[in-house]
Amino acid sequence: RDWSSDVCSSDLPAPPDPIVSPGAVMAELNRLFPFDRFQKFFTISYVICHLPSGQIRYSSAGHPPPVVLRARGGCETLSEGGPLIGFDQPLPHPEGRTVLGSGDRLFLYTDGLYEHQGASGDRFGMGRLLDILAARRDLPLAENVSGTIESVKAFGNGTAPSDDISILGFEYLGVP
């Protein structure tokens, strides 16, 4: 939505506060949550999507890289970022950018998904995760996500996960 033309031509309220960039969010989180204060660290991926253009801005801090599954084929790993939040030093978290086209899907997930072990001790793995997401590309998004979780569980053959298993999918539908 183009707030500037609305504000100039009518009595609409001012636009919301500007969105803080992913790199700035990571720097502030690292400042607010030092390890020496909390004795903990954490991972995060922060993604902003500009809906009119499909432009994605992102950064990750020790978190598995988001994945873009292109509607026309192909897969892109969004790897820009830096270390875990909670280190005592201000370490940079570079931002990355990409553009989503209509039908492209963005997936955020936890490491427990690809680190889940089967009965023989082998891990599900990133390669298998990407293959399964791509094989389900033509299914509705909800079925792609739930089917991926079911594939991970089936791979484990009853083995309880040692970590959380989470995945979030977002499909960009373009501008109507």
C-alpha positions as CSV (number, residue, x, y, z in Angstrom):
1,R,0.0,0.0,0.0
2,D,1.3,3.4,-0.9
3,W,0.8,5.3,2.4
4,S,2.3,8.6,1.1
5,S,-0.4,9.1,-1.5
6,D,-3.2,8.2,1.0
7,V,-1.8,10.6,3.7
8,C,-1.4,13.4,1.2
9,S,-4.9,13.1,-0.3
10,S,-7.0,12.2,2.8
11,D,-7.4,12.3,6.5
12,L,-6.0,8.8,7.1
13,P,-3.7,8.3,10.1
14,A,0.0,8.5,9.6
15,P,1.7,5.3,8.5
16,P,3.0,2.9,11.1
17,D,6.6,3.2,12.4
18,P,9.1,2.1,9.8
19,I,10.2,-1.5,9.9
20,V,13.6,-2.1,11.5
21,S,16.1,-3.7,9.2
22,P,17.1,-7.3,9.9
23,G,20.8,-6.4,10.6
24,A,19.7,-3.7,13.0
25,V,17.4,-6.1,14.8
26,M,20.2,-8.7,15.2
27,A,22.6,-6.0,16.5
28,E,20.1,-4.8,19.1
29,L,19.2,-8.4,20.2
30,N,22.9,-9.1,20.7
31,R,23.2,-6.0,22.8
32,L,20.2,-6.7,24.9
33,F,20.9,-10.4,25.5
34,P,24.6,-10.7,26.4
35,F,25.7,-14.2,27.5
36,D,27.3,-12.9,30.7
37,R,24.0,-11.5,31.9
38,F,21.6,-14.4,31.0
39,Q,24.0,-17.4,30.6
40,K,22.1,-18.3,27.5
41,F,22.2,-17.8,23.7
42,F,19.6,-18.3,21.0
43,T,19.2,-18.5,17.3
44,I,16.8,-16.5,15.1
45,S,15.9,-15.8,11.5
46,Y,14.3,-12.4,10.8
47,V,12.6,-12.0,7.4
48,I,10.7,-9.0,6.0
49,C,8.6,-9.3,2.8
50,H,7.6,-6.2,0.9
51,L,4.3,-7.6,-0.4
52,P,3.8,-5.2,-3.4
53,S,7.2,-6.2,-4.9
54,G,8.0,-9.6,-3.3
55,Q,11.3,-8.3,-2.1
56,I,12.7,-10.2,0.9
57,R,15.2,-8.7,3.3
58,Y,16.6,-11.2,5.9
59,S,19.3,-12.1,8.3
60,S,19.9,-15.1,10.5
61,A,21.8,-15.5,13.8
62,G,23.0,-19.1,14.1
63,H,19.7,-20.3,12.8
64,P,19.2,-22.7,9.8
65,P,19.0,-20.7,6.6
66,P,15.5,-20.0,5.2
67,V,14.8,-21.8,2.0
68,V,13.0,-20.3,-1.1
69,L,11.4,-22.9,-3.3
70,R,10.8,-21.3,-6.7
71,A,7.5,-21.9,-8.4
72,R,9.3,-22.5,-11.7
73,G,11.8,-24.9,-10.3
74,G,14.9,-24.4,-8.3
75,C,15.7,-23.8,-4.7
76,E,17.6,-21.0,-3.0
77,T,19.1,-21.1,0.5
78,L,19.1,-17.7,2.2
79,S,22.5,-17.9,3.9
80,E,23.3,-14.3,5.0
81,G,23.7,-13.7,8.7
82,G,26.0,-14.2,11.6
83,P,26.6,-16.1,14.8
84,L,24.2,-16.9,17.6
85,I,22.6,-14.0,19.7
86,G,24.2,-13.7,23.1
87,F,27.9,-13.5,22.3
88,D,29.6,-10.8,24.3
89,Q,31.1,-9.0,21.3
90,P,29.1,-7.0,18.7
91,L,29.5,-9.3,15.7
92,P,28.0,-8.3,12.4
93,H,24.9,-10.0,10.9
94,P,24.9,-9.1,7.2
95,E,21.6,-8.8,5.5
96,G,20.6,-10.6,2.3
97,R,18.0,-9.8,-0.3
98,T,16.0,-11.7,-2.9
99,V,12.8,-11.3,-4.7
100,L,9.9,-13.7,-4.6
101,G,7.8,-14.3,-7.7
102,S,4.2,-15.4,-7.7
103,G,3.9,-18.9,-6.3
104,D,7.4,-19.0,-4.7
105,R,7.5,-20.4,-1.2
106,L,9.6,-19.4,1.7
107,F,10.3,-22.0,4.5
108,L,11.7,-21.3,7.9
109,Y,12.5,-24.4,10.1
110,T,14.4,-25.6,13.1
111,D,17.5,-27.7,13.0
112,G,15.6,-30.5,14.7
113,L,13.9,-31.1,11.4
114,Y,17.1,-32.1,9.4
115,E,19.0,-33.4,12.4
116,H,16.3,-36.0,13.3
117,Q,17.9,-39.4,13.5
118,G,16.6,-42.7,12.1
119,A,16.9,-46.0,14.0
120,S,20.3,-46.6,12.4
121,G,21.6,-43.3,13.7
122,D,21.8,-41.5,10.4
123,R,20.3,-38.0,10.1
124,F,17.4,-36.8,8.0
125,G,19.7,-34.2,6.5
126,M,19.4,-31.0,4.5
127,G,19.6,-32.7,1.2
128,R,16.6,-34.9,2.0
129,L,14.7,-31.9,3.4
130,L,15.2,-29.9,0.2
131,D,14.3,-32.9,-2.0
132,I,11.0,-33.5,-0.1
133,L,10.1,-29.8,-0.2
134,A,10.8,-29.7,-4.0
135,A,8.9,-33.0,-4.6
136,R,5.8,-31.5,-2.9
137,R,6.1,-28.2,-4.8
138,D,2.7,-28.6,-6.6
139,L,0.8,-29.5,-3.5
140,P,-1.1,-26.8,-1.5
141,L,1.3,-25.2,1.0
142,A,-0.4,-26.7,4.1
143,E,0.0,-30.2,2.6
144,N,3.7,-29.5,1.7
145,V,4.4,-28.5,5.3
146,S,2.5,-31.3,7.0
147,G,3.8,-33.9,4.5
148,T,7.4,-32.8,5.3
149,I,6.8,-33.3,9.0
150,E,5.3,-36.7,8.3
151,S,8.3,-37.6,6.2
152,V,10.7,-36.7,9.0
153,K,8.6,-38.8,11.5
154,A,8.5,-41.7,9.1
155,F,12.3,-41.5,8.6
156,G,12.7,-41.7,12.4
157,N,10.6,-44.9,12.4
158,G,9.3,-44.3,15.8
159,T,12.5,-42.7,17.2
160,A,11.6,-39.8,19.4
161,P,13.1,-36.5,18.3
162,S,16.0,-35.2,20.3
163,D,15.1,-31.6,19.5
164,D,12.0,-29.6,18.4
165,I,10.8,-30.2,14.9
166,S,9.1,-27.1,13.4
167,I,8.6,-25.7,9.9
168,L,6.8,-22.6,8.7
169,G,5.8,-22.1,5.1
170,F,4.9,-18.8,3.4
171,E,3.6,-18.7,-0.3
172,Y,3.9,-15.4,-2.1
173,L,0.9,-14.9,-4.4
174,G,2.0,-11.7,-6.0
175,V,0.0,-8.6,-6.3
176,P,-3.7,-9.0,-7.3
